[in-house]
Amino acid sequence: MNRIIVLWASVLGALAVLLGALGAHALKELLSPESLMSFNTGVRYQAWHAIALLVIGFSSFDFKFKKAVFRFWLFGALLFSGSIYLLSTSTITGIPSQFLGPITPIGGLLMITGWILLFMGALKGFSPKNQEES
């Protein structure tokens, strides 16, 4: 499981850097300052959750909700940041944004749920993970 978490963290992290560079250079001239700020919010949240996934992926401790935390953070970041990317660039992509509005808070709720599950796992305690298991 840890290997899968680290692989996805790497993908999210690489995409955050790529999209951050895109926003800083290519989109700077094409988007309004408000849209660019929203785009960068998506990049920031995606990067934070990539780092958080790396921490739990490289952790030698296991807890009951680890797989759930991974899934909530991954899908939350994809929905939250992905919908912000599409919303903030809709003027240049032509992608209709009406259906995207509700997706952003759903992604946010998924990320928050992941953090709550991490908290619950910490309350119940961590146990050393079998090093041969991954």
VMD Tcl script that draws the C-alpha trace (Angstrom):
set ca {
  {0.00 0.00 0.00}
  {2.81 2.41 0.87}
  {4.29 2.03 -2.61}
  {0.97 2.98 -4.22}
  {0.63 6.00 -1.91}
  {4.14 7.21 -2.80}
  {3.50 6.67 -6.53}
  {0.34 8.77 -6.41}
  {2.05 11.41 -4.26}
  {4.75 11.63 -6.92}
  {2.18 12.09 -9.67}
  {0.31 14.77 -7.71}
  {3.57 16.52 -6.85}
  {4.91 16.50 -10.40}
  {1.60 17.80 -11.75}
  {1.53 20.53 -9.10}
  {4.98 21.75 -10.19}
  {4.03 21.52 -13.87}
  {0.73 23.35 -13.37}
  {2.37 25.93 -11.11}
  {4.89 26.69 -13.85}
  {2.08 26.85 -16.41}
  {0.23 29.34 -14.24}
  {3.32 31.44 -13.56}
  {4.33 31.68 -17.20}
  {1.79 30.75 -19.87}
  {-1.45 31.60 -18.08}
  {-0.19 34.84 -16.54}
  {-1.04 36.77 -19.71}
  {-4.26 34.89 -20.49}
  {-6.16 34.90 -17.17}
  {-7.50 37.67 -15.01}
  {-5.65 38.19 -11.71}
  {-8.61 36.61 -9.86}
  {-8.63 33.53 -12.09}
  {-4.87 33.17 -11.79}
  {-5.14 33.41 -8.00}
  {-7.79 30.65 -8.03}
  {-5.62 28.51 -10.29}
  {-2.70 28.93 -7.86}
  {-4.98 27.92 -4.96}
  {-5.60 24.63 -6.75}
  {-1.85 24.15 -7.24}
  {-1.13 24.92 -3.58}
  {-3.73 22.47 -2.20}
  {-2.58 19.77 -4.60}
  {1.05 20.25 -3.57}
  {0.21 20.19 0.15}
  {-1.65 16.92 -0.23}
  {1.13 15.41 -2.35}
  {3.54 16.15 0.51}
  {1.09 14.80 3.09}
  {0.73 11.60 1.06}
  {4.51 11.24 0.93}
  {4.66 11.48 4.71}
  {2.13 8.69 5.26}
  {3.51 6.67 2.35}
  {7.06 6.68 3.73}
  {5.90 6.20 7.31}
  {6.88 2.92 8.92}
  {3.80 3.16 11.13}
  {0.45 1.76 10.25}
  {-2.97 2.79 11.42}
  {-6.49 1.59 10.78}
  {-7.51 4.39 8.41}
  {-4.35 4.70 6.30}
  {-5.91 3.39 3.09}
  {-9.00 5.57 3.62}
  {-6.88 8.68 4.29}
  {-4.99 8.01 1.06}
  {-8.19 7.67 -0.95}
  {-9.89 10.71 0.57}
  {-6.83 12.90 0.02}
  {-6.22 11.64 -3.52}
  {-9.79 11.99 -4.75}
  {-10.28 15.18 -2.76}
  {-7.22 16.79 -4.34}
  {-8.23 15.64 -7.81}
  {-11.78 16.97 -7.46}
  {-10.90 20.16 -5.58}
  {-7.85 21.21 -7.56}
  {-9.08 19.78 -10.86}
  {-12.36 21.66 -10.70}
  {-10.52 24.88 -9.78}
  {-8.19 24.44 -12.76}
  {-11.15 23.99 -15.08}
  {-13.18 26.81 -13.51}
  {-10.33 29.31 -13.60}
  {-9.39 28.53 -17.21}
  {-12.93 28.21 -18.61}
  {-12.64 31.58 -20.39}
  {-9.75 30.31 -22.49}
  {-10.70 26.64 -22.80}
  {-14.39 27.13 -23.48}
  {-15.24 24.29 -21.08}
  {-18.65 25.02 -19.56}
  {-18.20 25.71 -15.87}
  {-21.79 25.46 -14.59}
  {-21.45 21.83 -13.48}
  {-18.04 22.39 -11.85}
  {-19.15 24.70 -9.04}
  {-20.46 21.94 -6.74}
  {-17.45 19.69 -7.39}
  {-14.97 22.01 -5.65}
  {-16.57 21.83 -2.18}
  {-17.06 18.07 -2.54}
  {-13.31 17.75 -3.13}
  {-12.66 19.97 -0.13}
  {-14.91 17.83 2.06}
  {-13.06 14.71 0.95}
  {-9.73 16.27 1.91}
  {-11.10 17.38 5.29}
  {-12.48 13.88 5.89}
  {-9.02 12.45 5.22}
  {-7.52 14.74 7.86}
  {-10.22 13.77 10.36}
  {-9.50 10.08 9.70}
  {-5.80 10.72 10.23}
  {-6.68 12.36 13.57}
  {-8.83 9.37 14.53}
  {-6.02 7.00 13.58}
  {-3.60 8.97 15.77}
  {-6.04 8.83 18.69}
  {-6.24 5.05 18.41}
  {-2.48 4.81 18.11}
  {0.00 3.74 15.50}
  {1.61 0.34 15.35}
  {4.96 -0.43 13.72}
  {4.31 -1.77 10.25}
  {5.80 -5.05 9.17}
  {8.73 -3.90 7.00}
  {8.24 -6.77 4.53}
  {4.67 -5.61 3.83}
  {4.23 -2.94 1.14}
}
mol new
graphics top color blue
foreach p $ca { graphics top sphere $p radius 0.5 }
foreach p [lrange $ca 0 end-1] q [lrange $ca 1 end] { graphics top cylinder $p $q radius 0.2 }
display resetview
